[in-house]
Amino acid sequence: MRIALADDEKEIREQVSNLVRTAGHSVDEFTNGKDIQNALKRETFDVVLLDWNMPGMTGIEVLNWASENIELPPPFILLTSRQDKSDIVSGLEAGASDYIVKPESDEVVLARIEAAGRRNAVRETRGKEWYGAFQLDHNARTIIRDDQPITLTSKELDLAVLLFQNLDRPLSRGYLFSRVWGGSADVETRTIDMHISRLRSKLGLTPESGFVIRTVFGFGYRMDQYASEEL
């Protein structure tokens, strides 16, 4: 998973970042609410952890902004020392999917991060999935359309699966690169654009096929599904 952590306390950032990296996840750190807001405008995350009291914007203000401006927001977890029941209710009503009162054990923090991610994440699927005429065979690592296997490279296949399993969700270039290539978000744009172009061609992604990959200007890509009555 790719996780965003916004907290102005260095000790908390180091503790949580080390925890999630040790568990095999990547984490982007932010020290104030404005920076995480700006990151959410251009990047995709599987889980976002927010401190309540931060300079720039509070965690609640970030939640309110996200609910109004992000089409499919990721799960947000408030990680805060505020423990009054009224604060917990306010946080959840603002859009947080979970609320963790600091300090909490590493085991509990990690379990709740991963639980939030599982509710929202790309499925680690075994077996087969069907998307219209497309069959994703995860065991054989192939995509079949109309009973015909489609020849894809390993990265093209991983990218296609990621897009199909996130239908109608905009995914940033940095997120795609992190999930498919396992590297930094600082990737040359043409690397991803080239693979997207190949997928469109090899899979025959047109409205008639039921699926298209849309370019989200200045952000990344989104796989859209067409209902039969729209064709």
C-alpha positions as a Markdown table, in Angstrom:
| # | Residue | x | y | z |
|---|---|---|---|---|
| 1 | Met | 0.0 | 0.0 | 0.0 |
| 2 | Arg | 0.9 | 3.6 | -0.4 |
| 3 | Ile | 0.2 | 5.6 | 2.7 |
| 4 | Ala | 0.3 | 9.3 | 3.4 |
| 5 | Leu | 1.1 | 10.5 | 7.0 |
| 6 | Ala | 0.5 | 14.1 | 8.0 |
| 7 | Asp | 1.7 | 15.0 | 11.5 |
| 8 | Asp | 3.7 | 18.0 | 12.7 |
| 9 | Glu | 5.4 | 15.8 | 15.4 |
| 10 | Lys | 8.7 | 14.4 | 14.1 |
| 11 | Glu | 8.7 | 11.6 | 16.7 |
| 12 | Ile | 5.3 | 10.4 | 15.6 |
| 13 | Arg | 6.2 | 10.5 | 11.9 |
| 14 | Glu | 9.4 | 8.5 | 12.5 |
| 15 | Gln | 7.6 | 5.9 | 14.6 |
| 16 | Val | 4.7 | 5.4 | 12.2 |
| 17 | Ser | 6.8 | 5.6 | 9.1 |
| 18 | Asn | 9.2 | 2.9 | 10.4 |
| 19 | Leu | 6.3 | 0.8 | 11.4 |
| 20 | Val | 4.6 | 0.8 | 8.0 |
| 21 | Arg | 7.8 | 0.5 | 6.0 |
| 22 | Thr | 8.9 | -2.5 | 8.0 |
| 23 | Ala | 5.5 | -4.1 | 7.1 |
| 24 | Gly | 6.3 | -3.6 | 3.5 |
| 25 | His | 4.3 | -0.5 | 2.7 |
| 26 | Ser | 5.5 | 2.9 | 1.3 |
| 27 | Val | 4.8 | 6.1 | 3.1 |
| 28 | Asp | 4.9 | 9.8 | 2.2 |
| 29 | Glu | 5.4 | 12.2 | 5.1 |
| 30 | Phe | 3.9 | 15.7 | 5.5 |
| 31 | Thr | 4.3 | 18.1 | 8.3 |
| 32 | Asn | 1.2 | 20.3 | 7.9 |
| 33 | Gly | -2.4 | 20.2 | 6.6 |
| 34 | Lys | -1.8 | 22.4 | 3.5 |
| 35 | Asp | 1.0 | 20.1 | 2.2 |
| 36 | Ile | -1.2 | 17.0 | 2.5 |
| 37 | Gln | -4.1 | 18.9 | 0.8 |
| 38 | Asn | -1.8 | 19.8 | -2.1 |
| 39 | Ala | -0.5 | 16.2 | -2.3 |
| 40 | Leu | -4.1 | 14.8 | -2.5 |
| 41 | Lys | -4.7 | 17.1 | -5.5 |
| 42 | Arg | -2.0 | 15.3 | -7.5 |
| 43 | Glu | -1.5 | 11.9 | -5.9 |
| 44 | Thr | -3.3 | 8.7 | -5.0 |
| 45 | Phe | -3.0 | 7.0 | -1.6 |
| 46 | Asp | -4.5 | 3.8 | -0.2 |
| 47 | Val | -4.7 | 5.2 | 3.3 |
| 48 | Val | -4.2 | 8.7 | 4.8 |
| 49 | Leu | -3.3 | 9.3 | 8.4 |
| 50 | Leu | -4.0 | 12.7 | 9.8 |
| 51 | Asp | -3.2 | 14.5 | 13.0 |
| 52 | Trp | -6.0 | 16.7 | 14.2 |
| 53 | Asn | -4.0 | 19.7 | 15.2 |
| 54 | Met | -1.6 | 20.7 | 12.5 |
| 55 | Pro | -0.4 | 24.1 | 11.1 |
| 56 | Gly | -1.9 | 25.3 | 7.8 |
| 57 | Met | -5.0 | 23.1 | 8.0 |
| 58 | Thr | -6.3 | 20.9 | 10.8 |
| 59 | Gly | -7.1 | 17.3 | 10.2 |
| 60 | Ile | -10.8 | 18.1 | 10.3 |
| 61 | Glu | -10.4 | 20.8 | 7.7 |
| 62 | Val | -8.5 | 18.4 | 5.4 |
| 63 | Leu | -11.4 | 15.8 | 5.8 |
| 64 | Asn | -14.0 | 18.4 | 5.0 |
| 65 | Trp | -12.1 | 19.5 | 1.9 |
| 66 | Ala | -11.5 | 16.0 | 0.7 |
| 67 | Ser | -15.2 | 15.0 | 1.0 |
| 68 | Glu | -16.1 | 18.0 | -1.2 |
| 69 | Asn | -13.3 | 17.8 | -3.7 |
| 70 | Ile | -12.1 | 14.2 | -4.2 |
| 71 | Glu | -14.5 | 12.0 | -6.2 |
| 72 | Leu | -13.5 | 8.8 | -4.5 |
| 73 | Pro | -11.5 | 9.7 | -1.4 |
| 74 | Pro | -9.2 | 7.2 | 0.3 |
| 75 | Pro | -9.9 | 6.0 | 3.8 |
| 76 | Phe | -8.7 | 8.6 | 6.3 |
| 77 | Ile | -7.6 | 7.8 | 9.9 |
| 78 | Leu | -7.3 | 10.5 | 12.5 |
| 79 | Leu | -4.3 | 9.8 | 14.6 |
| 80 | Thr | -4.6 | 12.2 | 17.5 |
| 81 | Ser | -4.2 | 12.7 | 21.3 |
| 82 | Arg | -7.8 | 14.1 | 21.5 |
| 83 | Gln | -9.8 | 11.4 | 23.2 |
| 84 | Asp | -13.1 | 13.0 | 24.2 |
| 85 | Lys | -16.1 | 11.1 | 22.9 |
| 86 | Ser | -17.4 | 14.4 | 21.3 |
| 87 | Asp | -14.1 | 14.7 | 19.4 |
| 88 | Ile | -14.3 | 11.1 | 18.2 |
| 89 | Val | -17.9 | 11.6 | 17.0 |
| 90 | Ser | -16.8 | 14.9 | 15.2 |
| 91 | Gly | -13.9 | 13.2 | 13.5 |
| 92 | Leu | -16.0 | 10.3 | 12.2 |
| 93 | Glu | -18.8 | 12.6 | 11.1 |
| 94 | Ala | -16.3 | 14.7 | 9.2 |
| 95 | Gly | -15.4 | 11.6 | 7.1 |
| 96 | Ala | -12.7 | 9.7 | 9.0 |
| 97 | Ser | -13.0 | 5.9 | 8.6 |
| 98 | Asp | -11.2 | 5.3 | 11.9 |
| 99 | Tyr | -9.9 | 7.2 | 14.9 |
| 100 | Ile | -6.7 | 6.3 | 16.8 |
| 101 | Val | -5.9 | 8.0 | 20.1 |
| 102 | Lys | -2.2 | 8.5 | 20.7 |
| 103 | Pro | -0.3 | 6.8 | 22.1 |
| 104 | Glu | -1.3 | 3.4 | 20.9 |
| 105 | Ser | 0.7 | 0.2 | 20.4 |
| 106 | Asp | 2.5 | -0.4 | 17.1 |
| 107 | Glu | 0.5 | -3.6 | 16.6 |
| 108 | Val | -2.8 | -1.9 | 16.9 |
| 109 | Val | -1.8 | 1.1 | 14.7 |
| 110 | Leu | -0.5 | -1.2 | 12.0 |
| 111 | Ala | -3.6 | -3.5 | 12.2 |
| 112 | Arg | -6.0 | -0.6 | 11.8 |
| 113 | Ile | -4.0 | 0.9 | 8.9 |
| 114 | Glu | -4.0 | -2.4 | 7.1 |
| 115 | Ala | -7.7 | -3.0 | 7.9 |
| 116 | Ala | -8.5 | 0.4 | 6.3 |
| 117 | Gly | -6.4 | -0.4 | 3.3 |
| 118 | Arg | -8.1 | -3.8 | 2.8 |
| 119 | Arg | -11.5 | -2.2 | 2.7 |
| 120 | Asn | -10.3 | 0.1 | -0.1 |
| 121 | Ala | -7.5 | -1.7 | -1.7 |
| 122 | Val | -6.9 | -3.5 | -5.0 |
| 123 | Arg | -7.7 | -7.1 | -4.3 |
| 124 | Glu | -4.9 | -9.6 | -4.0 |
| 125 | Thr | -7.0 | -11.9 | -6.1 |
| 126 | Arg | -6.3 | -15.5 | -6.9 |
| 127 | Gly | -8.3 | -17.3 | -9.6 |
| 128 | Lys | -10.4 | -15.4 | -12.2 |
| 129 | Glu | -12.3 | -12.2 | -12.5 |
| 130 | Trp | -14.6 | -11.0 | -15.2 |
| 131 | Tyr | -15.0 | -7.5 | -16.5 |
| 132 | Gly | -17.4 | -7.6 | -19.4 |
| 133 | Ala | -15.7 | -9.6 | -22.2 |
| 134 | Phe | -12.4 | -9.5 | -20.3 |
| 135 | Gln | -11.3 | -12.4 | -18.1 |
| 136 | Leu | -8.4 | -11.8 | -15.7 |
| 137 | Asp | -6.8 | -15.1 | -14.9 |
| 138 | His | -4.5 | -14.3 | -11.9 |
| 139 | Asn | -3.1 | -17.8 | -11.6 |
| 140 | Ala | -2.1 | -18.0 | -15.2 |
| 141 | Arg | -1.3 | -14.2 | -15.3 |
| 142 | Thr | -3.2 | -13.6 | -18.5 |
| 143 | Ile | -6.0 | -11.5 | -19.8 |
| 144 | Ile | -8.5 | -13.2 | -22.1 |
| 145 | Arg | -11.0 | -11.3 | -24.3 |
| 146 | Asp | -13.7 | -13.2 | -26.1 |
| 147 | Asp | -11.9 | -16.5 | -25.4 |
| 148 | Gln | -8.6 | -15.2 | -27.0 |
| 149 | Pro | -5.5 | -14.7 | -24.7 |
| 150 | Ile | -3.9 | -11.3 | -25.1 |
| 151 | Thr | -0.1 | -11.1 | -25.1 |
| 152 | Leu | 1.0 | -8.6 | -22.5 |
| 153 | Thr | 4.3 | -7.9 | -20.8 |
| 154 | Ser | 4.4 | -8.4 | -17.0 |
| 155 | Lys | 4.2 | -4.7 | -16.3 |
| 156 | Glu | 1.4 | -4.2 | -18.8 |
| 157 | Leu | -0.5 | -7.0 | -17.1 |
| 158 | Asp | 0.0 | -5.5 | -13.6 |
| 159 | Leu | -1.0 | -2.1 | -14.9 |
| 160 | Ala | -4.2 | -3.5 | -16.5 |
| 161 | Val | -5.2 | -5.4 | -13.4 |
| 162 | Leu | -4.7 | -2.3 | -11.3 |
| 163 | Leu | -6.9 | -0.2 | -13.6 |
| 164 | Phe | -9.6 | -2.8 | -13.9 |
| 165 | Gln | -9.7 | -3.3 | -10.1 |
| 166 | Asn | -10.0 | 0.5 | -9.6 |
| 167 | Leu | -12.8 | 1.2 | -12.1 |
| 168 | Asp | -13.9 | 4.8 | -12.1 |
| 169 | Arg | -11.2 | 5.8 | -9.6 |
| 170 | Pro | -8.6 | 8.3 | -10.8 |
| 171 | Leu | -5.1 | 7.0 | -10.1 |
| 172 | Ser | -2.1 | 9.4 | -10.2 |
| 173 | Arg | 1.0 | 8.6 | -12.2 |
| 174 | Gly | 3.0 | 8.4 | -9.0 |
| 175 | Tyr | 0.6 | 5.9 | -7.6 |
| 176 | Leu | 0.7 | 3.8 | -10.8 |
| 177 | Phe | 4.5 | 3.8 | -10.8 |
| 178 | Ser | 4.7 | 2.9 | -7.1 |
| 179 | Arg | 2.3 | 0.0 | -7.4 |
| 180 | Val | 3.4 | -1.4 | -10.7 |
| 181 | Trp | 7.1 | -0.6 | -10.8 |
| 182 | Gly | 7.7 | -0.5 | -7.0 |
| 183 | Gly | 9.7 | 2.6 | -7.2 |
| 184 | Ser | 9.6 | 6.3 | -6.5 |
| 185 | Ala | 6.9 | 8.6 | -7.8 |
| 186 | Asp | 9.6 | 10.5 | -9.6 |
| 187 | Val | 9.2 | 8.7 | -12.9 |
| 188 | Glu | 9.4 | 10.0 | -16.4 |
| 189 | Thr | 5.9 | 10.6 | -17.6 |
| 190 | Arg | 6.5 | 8.8 | -20.9 |
| 191 | Thr | 7.2 | 5.5 | -19.1 |
| 192 | Ile | 3.6 | 5.2 | -17.9 |
| 193 | Asp | 2.1 | 7.0 | -20.9 |
| 194 | Met | 3.8 | 4.4 | -23.2 |
| 195 | His | 2.4 | 1.5 | -21.3 |
| 196 | Ile | -1.1 | 3.1 | -21.2 |
| 197 | Ser | -1.0 | 3.5 | -25.0 |
| 198 | Arg | 0.0 | -0.1 | -25.4 |
| 199 | Leu | -2.8 | -1.3 | -23.2 |
| 200 | Arg | -5.4 | 0.7 | -25.1 |
| 201 | Ser | -4.2 | -0.9 | -28.3 |
| 202 | Lys | -3.6 | -4.5 | -27.2 |
| 203 | Leu | -6.9 | -4.7 | -25.2 |
| 204 | Gly | -8.9 | -2.8 | -27.8 |
| 205 | Leu | -10.2 | -0.4 | -25.1 |
| 206 | Thr | -13.0 | 1.6 | -26.8 |
| 207 | Pro | -16.5 | 2.4 | -25.8 |
| 208 | Glu | -17.6 | -0.6 | -27.8 |
| 209 | Ser | -15.5 | -2.9 | -25.7 |
| 210 | Gly | -17.2 | -1.6 | -22.6 |
| 211 | Phe | -14.1 | 0.0 | -21.1 |
| 212 | Val | -11.8 | 3.0 | -21.8 |
| 213 | Ile | -8.8 | 4.5 | -20.1 |
| 214 | Arg | -9.3 | 8.2 | -19.6 |
| 215 | Thr | -6.5 | 10.7 | -19.2 |
| 216 | Val | -7.0 | 12.8 | -16.1 |
| 217 | Phe | -5.2 | 16.0 | -17.0 |
| 218 | Gly | -2.3 | 16.9 | -14.7 |
| 219 | Phe | -3.0 | 13.8 | -12.5 |
| 220 | Gly | -3.0 | 10.4 | -14.2 |
| 221 | Tyr | -5.5 | 7.9 | -15.6 |
| 222 | Arg | -8.9 | 6.3 | -14.9 |
| 223 | Met | -10.5 | 3.2 | -16.3 |
| 224 | Asp | -14.1 | 3.9 | -17.1 |
| 225 | Gln | -16.8 | 1.3 | -17.7 |
| 226 | Tyr | -19.6 | 1.9 | -20.1 |
| 227 | Ala | -23.1 | 0.5 | -19.4 |
| 228 | Ser | -24.7 | -1.4 | -22.3 |
| 229 | Glu | -27.3 | 1.3 | -22.8 |
| 230 | Glu | -24.6 | 3.9 | -23.3 |
| 231 | Leu | -23.1 | 2.1 | -26.2 |
